[in-house]
Amino acid sequence: EISACLVGSEMCIRDRLYLFCKIYVIFAIVVTTRIMEEKIRHLLTSVVHPETGQDIVGSGFIEHIASGAGKITVVLRFAKARDPFAVKIKNQAEEILRREFPQQNVMVVIKEGGAAPRPEPKLKTTTGGIAKVIAVASGKGGVGKSTVTANLAVALRNMGYRVGILDADIYGPSQPKMFGVEGYLPDAVQEEGTDRIVPAESMDIRLMSIGFFIKPTDALLWRGAMAVSALKQMIHQTKWGTLDFLLADLPPGTGDVHLSIIGELKIDAAVIVSTPQQVAVADVVRGVEMFRNENVNIPVAGVIENMAWFTPEELPENRYYIFGKGGARRYAEENGVDFLGEIPIVQSIMEGSDEGRPAAGIDPRVEKWYREIAEKTVEKVMKSC
């Protein structure tokens, strides 16, 4: 019986590793293909139509790009029939691509007149069951944004909501550690002929992170295009199911990953995390203005001041303002942004994060602070819709 049990365990492990490898291969192929196509598109920006003086990418001449199996195909559609520059542009494009990819079979096809270029096909998405998406951002690193995300998710769960976390901090994924699921190997399931990635689940919260696909000791040496492509896969191929709230834990600062999430998910509101010190608050300005930008236009639910003060266990009435006092609150009041609340430095928050159990789920004091913030956040999100 013991031998049979061991054999069964080995088969189970082998099957899970097979599924993990399958997901990883699909993930890698799609990411690599997209990076290749983005590189092709970038190269073709150097080809200019002599009549308009504009490049063929920005002018919308690119109808389709495909790469794979040693072959590159680019379809150019010219709105004007018998465009006198069509052949010259085709030859220039082929020359550039053959010079950059000498091992590839390059073919550029000309189409004239007729229908407008068809859009690039979009991924079938699994986000249809998500009611609201909240982005959790910070102007700089080190302010405890991921810790706030984890505890805010637990507070929302405690209020009866169905919650998920997208760990979009591609270069420093923390959520697997926060929820004690670092060793999770994602399974794959088939839905409508497409592989879906099963998220981890801890404390009744669904989690997807790039951390599930790399070793904790690995450094992600990815350029922006690769990080963005990986993120798109996680957004659209995770089996999210029905959620009331998805919290997107964004990387610090502003950049490609932020713009990608804004483009791929309908974000209902953003929450900005800061410490009280002026160095951190100065970067909050950039974060708020990114979401307020007319091309982004995402409501800012408010600012959370993390590490607001320190109270030792043995002196519960004392407060020590290690990073200054009220900097984030002051910024919010002066700039027409709601102030959602303060979170002090508490030992249980640190211990909970290290042990994979966010403190809002185990420490009544912390739960109270985060519940108040969660209630204000929900109110703001519902008002903004």
C-alpha positions in Angstrom: 0.0 0.0 0.0 2.8 2.4 0.9 4.5 1.6 -2.5 1.3 2.2 -4.4 0.9 5.5 -2.5 4.4 6.6 -3.4 3.9 5.7 -7.0 0.7 7.6 -7.1 2.4 10.6 -5.5 5.2 10.5 -8.1 2.6 10.4 -10.9 0.8 13.3 -9.4 4.0 15.4 -9.1 5.0 14.4 -12.7 1.6 15.4 -14.0 1.7 18.8 -12.3 5.2 19.4 -13.6 4.1 18.5 -17.1 1.2 21.0 -16.8 3.5 23.7 -15.4 6.0 23.1 -18.3 3.1 23.2 -20.8 1.9 26.6 -19.4 5.4 27.9 -19.3 6.1 26.9 -22.9 2.8 28.5 -24.1 3.7 31.6 -22.1 7.2 31.8 -23.5 6.1 31.3 -27.1 3.5 34.0 -27.1 5.7 36.4 -25.3 8.6 35.8 -27.8 6.3 36.1 -30.8 4.9 39.4 -29.6 8.4 40.8 -28.9 9.5 39.8 -32.4 6.5 41.4 -34.0 7.0 44.6 -31.9 10.6 44.7 -33.1 9.5 44.3 -36.7 7.1 47.1 -36.3 9.8 49.3 -34.7 12.2 48.6 -37.6 9.5 49.5 -40.2 9.1 53.0 -38.7 12.3 53.9 -40.6 10.4 53.4 -43.9 8.9 56.7 -45.0 6.3 57.3 -47.7 7.9 59.9 -50.0 4.5 61.6 -50.7 3.3 62.0 -47.1 6.7 62.2 -45.4 5.4 59.9 -42.6 6.5 56.4 -41.7 4.4 53.5 -42.8 3.7 52.3 -39.3 2.3 55.6 -37.9 0.4 56.1 -41.1 -1.5 52.8 -40.8 0.0 51.0 -43.8 0.7 47.8 -41.7 -2.2 45.5 -42.0 -0.7 42.4 -40.6 2.6 41.0 -39.2 3.3 37.4 -38.6 6.5 35.6 -37.5 7.5 32.0 -36.7 8.9 28.9 -38.1 11.8 30.8 -39.8 9.4 33.1 -41.7 8.4 36.8 -41.5 5.4 38.0 -43.3 4.3 41.7 -43.5 1.2 42.8 -45.3 1.1 46.4 -46.4 -2.2 48.0 -47.5 -2.1 51.1 -49.7 -5.4 53.1 -49.7 -4.6 54.4 -53.1 -4.8 51.9 -56.0 -1.5 51.7 -58.0 0.4 53.9 -55.5 3.6 54.8 -57.5 5.7 54.4 -54.3 4.3 50.9 -53.3 7.1 48.8 -54.9 9.8 51.1 -53.6 8.4 50.9 -50.0 8.0 47.1 -50.3 11.7 46.8 -51.3 12.9 49.0 -48.5 10.9 47.1 -46.0 12.2 43.7 -47.2 15.8 45.1 -47.3 15.6 46.3 -43.7 14.1 43.1 -42.4 16.5 40.8 -44.3 19.5 42.8 -43.0 18.2 42.5 -39.4 17.0 38.9 -39.7 19.4 37.2 -42.2 18.3 33.7 -41.1 14.5 34.4 -41.7 12.6 34.0 -45.0 11.1 37.6 -45.4 8.1 38.3 -47.5 6.4 41.7 -47.8 3.0 41.6 -49.5 1.3 44.6 -51.1 -2.5 45.2 -51.1 -4.1 48.1 -52.8 -7.4 50.0 -52.1 -10.4 48.2 -50.7 -11.2 47.7 -47.0 -9.4 49.4 -44.2 -6.7 47.5 -42.5 -8.0 44.9 -40.1 -7.0 45.3 -36.5 -4.6 42.9 -34.9 -6.4 40.0 -33.3 -6.9 40.4 -29.5 -6.5 37.7 -26.9 -9.7 36.1 -25.7 -10.0 37.4 -22.2 -11.0 35.8 -18.9 -11.7 39.1 -17.2 -15.4 39.2 -18.0 -16.4 38.1 -14.5 -14.5 40.9 -12.8 -16.8 43.6 -11.5 -14.3 46.3 -10.4 -10.6 46.8 -10.9 -8.6 48.9 -8.4 -4.9 49.8 -9.2 -2.7 50.1 -6.2 0.3 52.3 -7.1 3.2 54.3 -5.6 5.4 57.0 -6.9 8.5 55.2 -5.6 9.6 51.8 -4.2 10.0 51.0 -0.5 6.7 52.5 0.7 5.0 49.2 1.4 2.6 49.2 -1.6 2.5 45.4 -1.9 1.9 45.0 1.8 -1.0 47.5 1.6 -2.4 45.6 -1.4 -2.3 42.3 0.4 -4.0 43.6 3.6 -6.5 45.7 1.7 -7.5 42.5 -0.2 -8.0 40.7 3.1 -10.1 43.6 4.5 -12.3 43.5 1.4 -12.7 39.7 1.8 -13.6 40.2 5.5 -16.4 42.5 4.3 -17.8 39.7 2.2 -16.4 40.6 -1.2 -14.9 38.1 -3.7 -11.3 39.4 -4.3 -8.4 38.6 -6.5 -4.9 40.1 -6.8 -2.9 40.6 -10.0 0.7 40.9 -9.0 1.8 43.3 -11.8 5.0 44.2 -10.1 6.8 42.2 -12.8 10.4 42.9 -11.6 9.7 42.4 -7.9 6.8 40.1 -7.4 5.9 40.0 -3.6 2.4 38.6 -3.4 3.4 34.8 -3.4 5.5 35.5 -0.3 2.8 37.7 1.3 0.3 34.8 1.0 2.6 31.9 1.6 2.2 30.4 -1.9 5.7 30.7 -3.2 5.9 27.0 -4.2 2.7 27.1 -6.2 2.9 25.5 -9.7 -0.1 26.8 -11.8 -2.3 24.2 -13.4 -3.8 24.6 -16.9 -7.4 23.9 -17.8 -9.0 23.9 -21.3 -11.8 26.4 -21.9 -13.2 26.8 -25.4 -10.1 25.2 -26.9 -7.8 27.6 -25.0 -5.4 26.9 -22.1 -6.3 28.8 -19.0 -4.0 29.3 -16.0 -5.5 28.4 -12.6 -4.5 31.1 -10.1 -3.3 30.3 -6.6 -5.8 30.7 -3.8 -5.0 31.7 -0.2 -7.3 33.1 2.5 -10.1 32.9 -0.2 -8.2 35.4 -2.4 -7.2 34.4 -6.0 -3.6 35.4 -6.9 -1.7 35.5 -10.2 2.0 36.5 -10.2 5.0 36.2 -12.5 6.6 34.9 -9.3 4.9 31.5 -10.0 6.9 31.1 -13.2 10.4 31.9 -11.9 12.7 30.9 -9.0 12.7 33.3 -6.0 16.4 33.8 -6.6 16.1 34.6 -10.4 16.5 38.2 -11.6 14.1 39.2 -14.4 16.4 40.8 -17.0 13.5 41.7 -19.3 13.1 44.7 -21.6 9.8 46.6 -21.5 8.2 44.7 -24.4 8.8 41.3 -22.8 7.5 42.4 -19.4 4.4 43.9 -21.1 3.7 40.7 -23.1 4.0 38.6 -20.0 1.6 40.8 -18.2 -1.0 40.6 -21.0 -0.8 36.8 -20.7 -1.4 36.9 -17.0 -4.4 39.3 -17.4 -6.2 37.5 -20.2 -5.4 33.8 -19.6 -5.9 33.5 -15.9 -9.1 31.7 -14.8 -10.3 34.6 -12.6 -13.9 33.5 -12.4 -16.3 35.9 -10.7 -14.8 38.6 -8.6 -16.2 41.7 -7.0 -12.7 43.4 -6.9 -9.4 42.7 -8.6 -6.5 44.6 -7.0 -3.6 45.3 -9.4 -0.4 45.6 -7.5 1.6 47.9 -9.9 5.3 48.4 -10.0 6.7 51.6 -8.5 6.8 54.7 -10.7 5.3 55.2 -14.1 6.1 53.4 -17.3 5.4 50.7 -19.9 3.8 48.2 -17.4 1.4 50.9 -16.1 0.3 51.9 -19.6 -0.1 48.3 -20.6 -2.4 47.6 -17.6 -4.4 50.7 -18.4 -4.8 49.5 -22.0 -5.7 45.9 -21.1 -8.0 46.3 -18.1 -10.8 48.7 -17.4 -9.5 50.2 -14.2 -12.3 51.8 -12.1 -10.1 53.6 -9.6 -6.5 54.0 -8.4 -5.2 54.1 -4.8 -1.8 55.7 -4.2 0.4 54.6 -1.3 3.1 56.8 0.3 5.0 57.3 3.5 4.9 60.7 5.2 8.3 61.8 4.2 8.6 64.5 1.6 10.8 62.4 -0.7 8.0 59.9 -1.1 5.3 62.5 -1.3 7.1 64.3 -4.1 6.7 61.1 -6.2 3.0 60.7 -5.2 2.5 63.8 -7.4 3.7 62.0 -10.5 1.5 58.9 -9.7 -1.6 61.0 -9.3 -0.9 63.1 -12.4 -0.4 59.9 -14.4 -3.9 58.7 -13.6 -5.4 62.2 -14.1 -3.7 62.6 -17.5 -6.4 63.3 -20.1 -5.3 60.3 -22.1 -5.6 58.0 -19.0 -8.5 59.6 -17.1 -8.8 57.1 -14.2 -10.3 58.4 -10.9 -7.9 58.5 -8.0 -9.9 57.0 -5.0 -7.4 58.5 -2.6 -4.0 58.4 -0.9 -3.0 55.9 1.9 -0.2 57.0 4.3 1.8 53.9 5.2 4.3 53.8 8.1 2.6 56.8 9.5 4.2 56.4 13.0 5.7 53.7 15.3 4.3 52.6 18.6 6.3 50.1 20.7 4.4 47.2 22.2 5.6 48.2 25.7 4.5 51.9 25.2 1.1 51.7 23.5 0.3 55.3 24.1 3.5 56.7 22.5 3.8 57.6 18.8 7.2 58.1 17.1 7.0 59.8 13.7 10.1 58.2 12.2 9.4 59.3 8.6 7.9 62.7 9.4 4.3 63.5 10.3 1.3 63.8 8.0 3.1 64.4 4.7 0.7 62.3 2.5 -2.4 63.7 4.3 -1.2 67.2 3.8 -0.6 66.6 0.0 -4.1 65.1 -0.3 -5.8 68.0 1.4 -3.9 70.6 -0.7 -4.5 68.9 -4.1 -8.1 67.8 -4.0 -7.4 64.1 -3.4 -9.3 62.1 -0.8 -7.2 60.9 2.2 -8.1 57.2 2.8 -6.3 56.6 6.1 -3.0 56.0 8.0 -1.3 52.7 8.7 1.4 52.7 11.5 4.5 50.6 11.7 3.3 47.5 13.6 5.3 44.3 14.2 2.4 42.0 13.3 2.3 43.6 9.8 5.9 42.7 9.2 5.6 39.2 10.7 2.4 38.5 8.8 4.0 39.4 5.5 7.1 37.2 6.2 4.9 34.3 7.4 2.5 34.4 4.5 -0.5 35.6 6.6 -1.4 39.3 6.0 -2.0 40.9 9.4 -5.5 42.2 8.5 -6.5 38.6 8.8 -5.0 37.9 12.2 -4.6 41.1 14.1 -7.8 42.9 15.1 -6.0 46.3 15.3 -4.7 46.0 11.8 -8.0 44.7 10.5 -9.8 47.8 11.9 -7.4 50.2 10.2 -7.6 48.4 6.8 -11.4 48.0 7.1 -11.8 51.7 7.4 -9.7 52.3 4.4 -11.5 49.5 2.4 -14.9 51.0 3.2 -13.8 54.5 2.0 -12.2 52.9 -1.1 -15.4 51.0 -2.0 -17.5 54.1 -1.5 -15.2 56.1 -3.9 -15.2 53.3 -6.5 -18.9 53.0 -6.5 -19.4 56.8 -6.8 -17.0 57.0 -9.7 -18.8 54.4 -11.8 
